[in-house]
Amino acid sequence: MKRFLLLIALAVPAVLHGQQSGSATSTMTLDECIQYALENSINIKNAAIDEQIADARVKETRGIGLPQIDASVGLLHNQKLPRFFAEYVQPQPGEESFFDLSGVPGIEYGDVVAMQNFFQLKSSGNATVSINQILFNGSYLVGLKAANAYRELSIRSTRQSKEQIVQQVTKAYYAVLINKDRMTLFDNNIARVDSLLRTTKALHQNGFAEGIDVDRIQVTLNNLRAERDKFYNLQELAVHLLKFQMNYPLDENVEVQGDIASLQVDESVLRSYELTWDYTQRSDYALLEANRNLQALDVRNKFSSALPSLSAFANLGYSTQSPTISGLFKTNTDGVPDLGVIGPDKWYSFSSFGLNLNIPIFSGLQRSYKLQQAKLNLMKIENNFTSLKSAIDLEVKQAAISYLNAIKSLESQRANSVLAANVARVTKIKYEEGVGSNLEVIDAEAALKESQTNYYNALYDALVAKVDLDKAYGKLLPPDNEEKK
């Protein structure tokens, strides 16, 4: 009856808390937690946006090689036409002077005179379409490859961000899953000690146990309950950490689903990893490779800038002139003498086309030094490969050793837990049969609780070591070809 009341007392706060939250509880496995995190993580969303930016940059670069077409329309009105300057030159014998200024006082041959432009009307209009097409440009060809390399770099960066999310979510999930089992274990221990307390009270009432025996067990039970309450609060914090890593709403409830017994933690995992190990499985190594490819293309681009470039162009359009701005919008010859040629106030077509060949000759050695800088940056990246390989080798070695040590510790703590449970069981039986002491039972219960705590700590350490091992060997995510499927 007391145990039933105790369960009710424990259940009521949980029910009230669920009613206050006002939201349904979602039950999720590890794969579902990871999938949710990958779909909702801000870092992953930003990485996906970076991929879209890279795709747009590729298309932008391709567009440079397509025909570039521009159109322009301009209207100009000169309220006062500018003068042009000319030297009044004496005509040669038999020639006629284009400007006869002999009647103008003060003007002599050899003077520079300012005269009105008789060949330009005050208003003019121009409508032009220009077309340019690259025929050969070394930098453009390299730029196409560089754009694709930049897109590959963004994909590698996204994969690295995904690995970080998977690592964080997996560790947080394991903490919640193990604590879930530990909460059940706390309830079982409390129930067992509570049963022992009732038995001891009955023995005390019948004169077979002392009052101090009852007090000792009561202290043990009180400590277990206080520790359980603290652990429940820690479990709530662990769940919040999991929701944070998943970018899951903190005000909504989530419950993990899984079986600890199904988690594979043994040496066979390490042996299988070692058989297929390659540096390219690491996302940071693949990311550095993408950077090297991009830098190598930059070297080629600097070299290509010294090559000739060839392009074709064409200009098509209409132009006109008129004495007035309104004349640009109509066809008339009012006030203009008929010279027997095409008159004003009409739009007349014109066209031109040709080729442009640009041959870089000397740039003050700028291109040479830019190429030198690009090559030096490429050398730095090559040096980074040596440093990265050493760092990866160290991380792999540390992860492997930590994993093996965690497995050994887990096996030892698992055996200790089984032994401690058997000792507690036998000690309780002996005490109930009157051949054991109360102190032995309390010591056995304390040893059992300690062994259980050590076992779950070792289990969590082993699972975390397994995650770190997956990270070191590049196994947190499936290979690129499988992931794309």
Phi and psi in degrees as a GROMACS rama.xvg file:
@    title "Ramachandran Plot"
@    xaxis  label "Phi"
@    yaxis  label "Psi"
@TYPE xy
-62.9458  -40.1617  LYS-2
-64.0686  -37.7922  ARG-3
-63.6717  -42.9683  PHE-4
-65.2416  -36.6874  LEU-5
-63.6498  -43.0619  LEU-6
-62.3852  -39.9603  LEU-7
-63.4775  -43.3739  ILE-8
-62.1147  -35.4503  ALA-9
-75.7959  -32.1364  LEU-10
-78.3412  -31.924  ALA-11
-60.5398  -47.8213  VAL-12
-60.6144  -36.5881  PRO-13
-66.8451  -39.8759  ALA-14
-65.8601  -43.6255  VAL-15
-62.8741  -39.4944  LEU-16
-63.4567  -40.4905  HIS-17
-65.1754  -36.8063  GLY-18
-69.5949  -36.9708  GLN-19
-69.3725  -33.4884  GLN-20
-68.5404  -33.712  SER-21
68.6487  22.0614  GLY-22
-136.171  147.947  SER-23
-72.7907  153.885  ALA-24
-93.1569  129.224  THR-25
-96.1979  128.63  SER-26
-100.357  124.545  THR-27
-133.879  140.564  MET-28
-84.1226  176.973  THR-29
-62.4991  -45.0708  LEU-30
-61.7663  -37.8063  ASP-31
-69.4316  -37.8782  GLU-32
-63.0661  -43.6318  CYS-33
-65.3296  -44.03  ILE-34
-63.0066  -41.2444  GLN-35
-62.758  -42.7149  TYR-36
-64.3172  -42.2458  ALA-37
-65.8694  -28.9211  LEU-38
-85.3884  -21.6927  GLU-39
-120.068  -5.39929  ASN-40
-65.1901  134.548  SER-41
-64.3036  -39.4884  ILE-42
-62.289  -40.4952  ASN-43
-69.3635  -38.6307  ILE-44
-62.8097  -43.0005  LYS-45
-65.3902  -36.407  ASN-46
-65.7652  -37.8438  ALA-47
-65.431  -37.2128  ALA-48
-64.4305  -39.2009  ILE-49
-61.2318  -36.0564  ASP-50
-65.4236  -40.4434  GLU-51
-65.2443  -37.868  GLN-52
-63.0647  -41.0826  ILE-53
-63.9131  -40.689  ALA-54
-62.2956  -41.9879  ASP-55
-64.4236  -35.5546  ALA-56
-68.2689  -36.304  ARG-57
-61.7489  -46.2869  VAL-58
-66.904  -34.7969  LYS-59
-62.1789  -43.2312  GLU-60
-66.3904  -39.7659  THR-61
-62.5186  -35.2261  ARG-62
-64.2758  -21.5982  GLY-63
-63.7507  -31.7287  ILE-64
-82.6686  -6.34877  GLY-65
-85.4424  160.349  LEU-66
-55.9123  134.348  PRO-67
-102.462  113.578  GLN-68
-116.431  126.303  ILE-69
-129.402  144.812  ASP-70
-126.039  144.129  ALA-71
-144.472  145.132  SER-72
-132.652  128.638  VAL-73
-137.435  140.852  GLY-74
-122.162  137.275  LEU-75
-136.962  132.722  LEU-76
-127.16  123.341  HIS-77
-97.533  105.357  ASN-78
-60.0847  -34.0108  GLN-79
-140.704  117.28  LYS-80
-66.4399  142.46  LEU-81
-72.0199  150.213  PRO-82
-82.5766  155.649  ARG-83
-119.996  151.889  PHE-84
-106.749  138.895  PHE-85
-147.968  154.509  ALA-86
-90.7521  129.218  GLU-87
-80.2566  102.042  TYR-88
-103.788  137.977  VAL-89
-69.573  129.912  GLN-90
-68.8046  149.991  PRO-91
-72.9741  160.389  GLN-92
-57.8702  131.176  PRO-93
88.4566  -6.45264  GLY-94
-102.873  156.818  GLU-95
-108.369  141.174  GLU-96
-75.5429  132.176  SER-97
-67.3167  -35.8338  PHE-98
-120.416  114.732  PHE-99
-95.0226  102.04  ASP-100
-109.618  19.4685  LEU-101
-63.9649  -24.3381  SER-102
-87.5494  -3.40973  GLY-103
-90.9882  121.457  VAL-104
-66.6189  143.389  PRO-105
83.4656  -1.15784  GLY-106
-102.123  126.185  ILE-107
-126.258  161.328  GLU-108
-61.2317  137.686  TYR-109
97.5077  -12.4852  GLY-110
-74.9867  148.746  ASP-111
-94.4439  122.881  VAL-112
-118.627  149.956  VAL-113
-101.508  123.995  ALA-114
-129.068  156.361  MET-115
-73.4298  144.258  GLN-116
-76.3541  107.751  ASN-117
-80.9696  -8.97871  PHE-118
-104.731  4.16061  PHE-119
-124.883  130.194  GLN-120
-87.0467  163.595  LEU-121
-66.7896  -34.6172  LYS-122
-113.933  143.377  SER-123
-145.099  154.907  SER-124
-136.685  150.904  GLY-125
-150.029  130.375  ASN-126
-129.454  120.806  ALA-127
-134.338  143.078  THR-128
-119.785  123.823  VAL-129
-113.778  135.736  SER-130
-126.181  129.18  ILE-131
-128.857  138.122  ASN-132
-138.09  125.035  GLN-133
-72.4274  128.422  ILE-134
-99.3128  -40.6485  LEU-135
-152.278  129.303  PHE-136
-154.256  111.919  ASN-137
-61.1078  -38.5898  GLY-138
-65.0651  -35.2909  SER-139
-66.4929  -42.9692  TYR-140
-62.8641  -41.2919  LEU-141
-68.6458  -35.2986  VAL-142
-62.1255  -33.8655  GLY-143
-62.3761  -44.8128  LEU-144
-67.5901  -37.5716  LYS-145
-65.4531  -36.0589  ALA-146
-64.0683  -42.1632  ALA-147
-65.63  -37.6339  ASN-148
-65.6983  -35.7028  ALA-149
-65.8113  -38.3863  TYR-150
-64.7172  -40.8101  ARG-151
-62.5406  -37.7478  GLU-152
-62.2011  -41.8972  LEU-153
-66.6147  -34.8297  SER-154
-66.0765  -41.7067  ILE-155
-64.7216  -38.6511  ARG-156
-64.3341  -39.0969  SER-157
-62.5121  -42.5027  THR-158
-62.5707  -40.79  ARG-159
-63.9564  -39.7617  GLN-160
-64.1067  -38.3101  SER-161
-63.8546  -41.2951  LYS-162
-59.9889  -42.1191  GLU-163
-63.307  -41.093  GLN-164
-64.3426  -45.4854  ILE-165
-61.0931  -42.7077  VAL-166
-62.9699  -45.9891  GLN-167
-67.2538  -44.1676  GLN-168
-66.7737  -40.383  VAL-169
-63.1511  -44.7472  THR-170
-63.305  -43.0143  LYS-171
-65.4535  -37.2694  ALA-172
-64.7101  -45.0574  TYR-173
-62.4694  -37.3892  TYR-174
-62.0134  -44.2231  ALA-175
-67.8307  -41.6996  VAL-176
-64.1967  -43.7236  LEU-177
-68.1905  -41.7136  ILE-178
-63.4327  -30.062  ASN-179
-62.5872  -42.9878  LYS-180
-67.9329  -36.2848  ASP-181
-67.0051  -32.9242  ARG-182
-65.7589  -39.9342  MET-183
-62.5931  -39.9657  THR-184
-64.501  -38.9001  LEU-185
-59.7453  -44.7988  PHE-186
-62.8552  -40.046  ASP-187
-66.5534  -41.5788  ASN-188
-64.5783  -41.5133  ASN-189
-63.8238  -40.9294  ILE-190
-64.7239  -40.0057  ALA-191
-68.2327  -43.7715  ARG-192
-68.0358  -35.3431  VAL-193
-64.8139  -38.2034  ASP-194
-64.9545  -40.6867  SER-195
-64.1295  -36.7194  LEU-196
-64.7585  -43.11  LEU-197
-64.0188  -39.348  ARG-198
-64.7151  -42.6031  THR-199
-66.0694  -38.4175  THR-200
-62.7492  -40.2623  LYS-201
-65.0874  -41.1375  ALA-202
-64.2901  -37.7869  LEU-203
-65.4023  -41.2226  HIS-204
-64.3718  -29.3772  GLN-205
-94.6577  4.84804  ASN-206
83.1672  11.4129  GLY-207
-98.366  -1.13844  PHE-208
-145.263  153.509  ALA-209
-89.7136  160.047  GLU-210
-63.3777  -30.9828  GLY-211
-66.9532  -28.1548  ILE-212
-65.0543  -40.5016  ASP-213
-64.0294  -41.3156  VAL-214
-65.6639  -40.0428  ASP-215
-60.4898  -46.0839  ARG-216
-68.7153  -34.4312  ILE-217
-64.2805  -39.4978  GLN-218
-63.0731  -43.3321  VAL-219
-61.2072  -42.3316  THR-220
-66.1962  -41.9372  LEU-221
-63.1784  -40.4415  ASN-222
-64.0945  -40.329  ASN-223
-62.5324  -43.8093  LEU-224
-65.8133  -42.0735  ARG-225
-64.7109  -41.1061  ALA-226
-66.3725  -37.4345  GLU-227
-63.824  -42.4724  ARG-228
-61.879  -42.54  ASP-229
-63.3961  -38.6885  LYS-230
-68.4253  -34.8949  PHE-231
-61.773  -40.4125  TYR-232
-65.6107  -40.1604  ASN-233
-65.2347  -35.7028  LEU-234
-66.2011  -36.8667  GLN-235
-63.5295  -38.8765  GLU-236
-66.1346  -38.3595  LEU-237
-63.8328  -38.7499  ALA-238
-65.6366  -40.1663  VAL-239
-63.2277  -37.9418  HIS-240
-64.2214  -41.561  LEU-241
-61.6385  -45.2385  LEU-242
-64.0548  -36.3469  LYS-243
-64.4103  -44.7051  PHE-244
-65.0792  -28.7608  GLN-245
-86.8316  -9.68996  MET-246
60.451  38.8307  ASN-247
-90.3806  142.541  TYR-248
-55.2868  125.075  PRO-249
-69.7255  -21.3721  LEU-250
-89.4409  3.1717  ASP-251
-108.35  151.255  GLU-252
-89.3697  142.326  ASN-253
-141.518  141.706  VAL-254
-129.709  134.614  GLU-255
-82.9082  149.469  VAL-256
-128.854  129.239  GLN-257
168.572  168.504  GLY-258
-123.979  121.448  ASP-259
-62.1729  -34.7158  ILE-260
-63.3356  -23.8154  ALA-261
-82.2812  -9.00724  SER-262
-77.3638  125.611  LEU-263
-87.9108  115.137  GLN-264
-134.474  90.8166  VAL-265
-152.445  175.336  ASP-266
-71.8353  -20.2877  GLU-267
-62.1062  -31.1464  SER-268
-63.017  -44.7959  VAL-269
-64.3058  -41.6554  LEU-270
-63.5073  -39.8329  ARG-271
-67.1607  -35.1528  SER-272
-66.4813  -41.5194  TYR-273
-65.3125  -29.9022  GLU-274
-69.9294  -30.9469  LEU-275
-114.069  18.2318  THR-276
-71.9321  136.611  TRP-277
-153.765  144.181  ASP-278
-59.671  -32.0133  TYR-279
-67.088  -11.3716  THR-280
-74.8466  -15.7544  GLN-281
-84.0198  135.223  ARG-282
-68.6948  -35.6518  SER-283
-68.4482  -32.7661  ASP-284
-68.9853  -43.9084  TYR-285
-63.891  -34.9114  ALA-286
-66.162  -40.4333  LEU-287
-67.3285  -35.5773  LEU-288
-62.2559  -41.4695  GLU-289
-63.9224  -38.607  ALA-290
-65.4265  -38.8122  ASN-291
-64.1868  -42.9839  ARG-292
-61.7275  -39.8719  ASN-293
-66.7946  -39.9569  LEU-294
-70.4554  -36.055  GLN-295
-62.834  -37.5744  ALA-296
-68.9448  -31.2199  LEU-297
-66.0923  -36.7286  ASP-298
-62.0181  -44.7392  VAL-299
-64.2489  -35.1941  ARG-300
-66.6802  -41.2707  ASN-301
-63.74  -36.5542  LYS-302
-69.7705  -39.2398  PHE-303
-68.1215  -21.3077  SER-304
-66.2225  -16.4771  SER-305
-90.1597  -3.37713  ALA-306
-85.7438  153.317  LEU-307
-64.6937  154.063  PRO-308
-127.209  144.434  SER-309
-129.156  133.396  LEU-310
-143.554  155.943  SER-311
-112.584  151.054  ALA-312
-141.961  158.574  PHE-313
-150.053  139.548  ALA-314
-125.41  125.612  ASN-315
-127.754  142.524  LEU-316
-179.434  -173.525  GLY-317
-134.14  146.727  TYR-318
-143.637  159.228  SER-319
-158.241  166.289  THR-320
-140.126  154.261  GLN-321
-154.756  151.187  SER-322
-64.1017  -26.9964  PRO-323
-128.381  158.491  THR-324
-66.8695  -32.4716  ILE-325
-70.4181  -23.6761  SER-326
-68.5354  -16.5758  GLY-327
-69.3011  -16.9904  LEU-328
-108.522  12.3573  PHE-329
-150.19  167.598  LYS-330
-111.115  111.053  THR-331
-159.776  166.309  ASN-332
-131.325  28.1195  THR-333
-63.5743  129.365  ASP-334
79.1892  5.37346  GLY-335
-115.724  126.729  VAL-336
-65.4943  144.842  PRO-337
-82.6761  110.736  ASP-338
-95.8402  6.60224  LEU-339
79.9871  11.8171  GLY-340
-124.775  -176.355  VAL-341
-62.5429  132.152  ILE-342
-87.8111  178.959  GLY-343
-79.4196  -175.522  PRO-344
60.4725  27.3204  ASP-345
-127.095  148.827  LYS-346
-95.5835  122.586  TRP-347
-117.484  138.274  TYR-348
-80.0102  155.39  SER-349
-147.247  159.491  PHE-350
-156.829  151.867  SER-351
-156.765  152.666  SER-352
-152.218  162.507  PHE-353
177.713  -169.641  GLY-354
-124.027  147.644  LEU-355
-120.724  121.412  ASN-356
-113.957  116.481  LEU-357
-107.141  121.105  ASN-358
-118.042  104.043  ILE-359
-64.9763  129.879  PRO-360
-113.073  -56.6371  ILE-361
-147.687  128.636  PHE-362
-121.047  26.1151  SER-363
67.9198  28.5008  GLY-364
66.1165  13.7834  LEU-365
-64.0303  -45.5742  GLN-366
-61.1941  -38.7942  ARG-367
-63.1388  -43.4839  SER-368
-73.1993  -33.3764  TYR-369
-64.3732  -41.0994  LYS-370
-63.6985  -39.5864  LEU-371
-63.3403  -42.1651  GLN-372
-62.6293  -42.5752  GLN-373
-63.2018  -40.6761  ALA-374
-65.996  -38.7994  LYS-375
-65.7902  -38.9186  LEU-376
-63.8263  -36.849  ASN-377
-65.0512  -38.1881  LEU-378
-63.6399  -36.9625  MET-379
-63.018  -41.0026  LYS-380
-65.884  -39.1729  ILE-381
-61.818  -39.8269  GLU-382
-64.8513  -35.2122  ASN-383
-63.9964  -28.3961  ASN-384
-62.9598  -42.3769  PHE-385
-62.062  -44.4324  THR-386
-65.2248  -42.0258  SER-387
-65.9115  -41.0926  LEU-388
-61.4588  -40.9373  LYS-389
-63.7844  -41.9567  SER-390
-65.6672  -39.8799  ALA-391
-66.2696  -42.9756  ILE-392
-59.0004  -41.9559  ASP-393
-66.0376  -43.8778  LEU-394
-63.5824  -40.9559  GLU-395
-63.3507  -43.4857  VAL-396
-64.0436  -45.7823  LYS-397
-62.8568  -42.8692  GLN-398
-64.1407  -40.4538  ALA-399
-65.2615  -45.7184  ALA-400
-64.9347  -44.4  ILE-401
-61.4098  -37.8768  SER-402
-67.1372  -45.1758  TYR-403
-64.176  -41.8588  LEU-404
-64.311  -39.2914  ASN-405
-65.1583  -37.704  ALA-406
-65.0957  -45.0785  ILE-407
-62.4728  -43.1521  LYS-408
-63.5285  -39.7063  SER-409
-63.5979  -44.2924  LEU-410
-62.5923  -40.4131  GLU-411
-65.7392  -45.0047  SER-412
-69.4136  -31.3178  GLN-413
-65.2132  -43.2881  ARG-414
-65.7513  -42.096  ALA-415
-61.7698  -39.2019  ASN-416
-64.5723  -41.1974  SER-417
-64.0523  -43.9066  VAL-418
-64.1617  -43.2527  LEU-419
-64.9302  -36.6782  ALA-420
-65.1935  -39.0399  ALA-421
-68.5399  -40.7077  ASN-422
-63.0702  -43.5177  VAL-423
-63.1074  -39.8341  ALA-424
-64.4896  -47.1607  ARG-425
-67.1708  -39.8301  VAL-426
-62.9621  -40.139  THR-427
-65.8809  -40.7392  LYS-428
-63.2119  -43.8051  ILE-429
-62.8387  -40.4055  LYS-430
-65.881  -42.5162  TYR-431
-67.0879  -26.8403  GLU-432
-89.172  -0.899363  GLU-433
85.2012  11.2959  GLY-434
-109.615  7.01797  VAL-435
-131.119  164.768  GLY-436
-100.711  160.01  SER-437
-66.7087  -36.6567  ASN-438
-63.317  -37.9163  LEU-439
-61.8449  -39.9178  GLU-440
-65.9556  -44.5189  VAL-441
-64.7741  -42.7577  ILE-442
-63.1753  -39.7503  ASP-443
-66.2011  -39.5459  ALA-444
-65.5524  -40.8624  GLU-445
-65.2118  -40.5698  ALA-446
-66.4285  -37.5371  ALA-447
-64.8773  -44.8978  LEU-448
-63.0159  -41.587  LYS-449
-64.7946  -41.7971  GLU-450
-65.8768  -37.4586  SER-451
-66.1822  -42.2877  GLN-452
-62.1804  -43.8469  THR-453
-64.0542  -36.2995  ASN-454
-65.3284  -47.045  TYR-455
-69.3505  -34.4002  TYR-456
-63.8996  -42.483  ASN-457
-65.9917  -36.6168  ALA-458
-65.4129  -43.583  LEU-459
-65.0699  -41.2307  TYR-460
-61.3456  -39.2438  ASP-461
-67.1294  -40.3211  ALA-462
-68.2139  -39.8907  LEU-463
-65.2833  -40.3515  VAL-464
-63.2174  -34.6476  ALA-465
-65.9179  -40.2802  LYS-466
-63.7533  -44.0637  VAL-467
-64.6639  -34.2789  ASP-468
-65.6438  -43.1638  LEU-469
-60.1422  -40.0952  ASP-470
-64.5517  -44.4565  LYS-471
-64.1411  -36.6119  ALA-472
-94.4528  6.09569  TYR-473
68.3015  36.3627  GLY-474
-109.835  7.64393  LYS-475
-68.364  -30.7945  LEU-476
-120.811  153.073  LEU-477
-66.3737  161.791  PRO-478
-55.9581  160.96  PRO-479
-56.1594  -42.6793  ASP-480
-67.1726  -34.7208  ASN-481
-76.0212  -36.1337  GLU-482
-64.6437  -38.3402  GLU-483
-66.5151  -29.7034  LYS-484
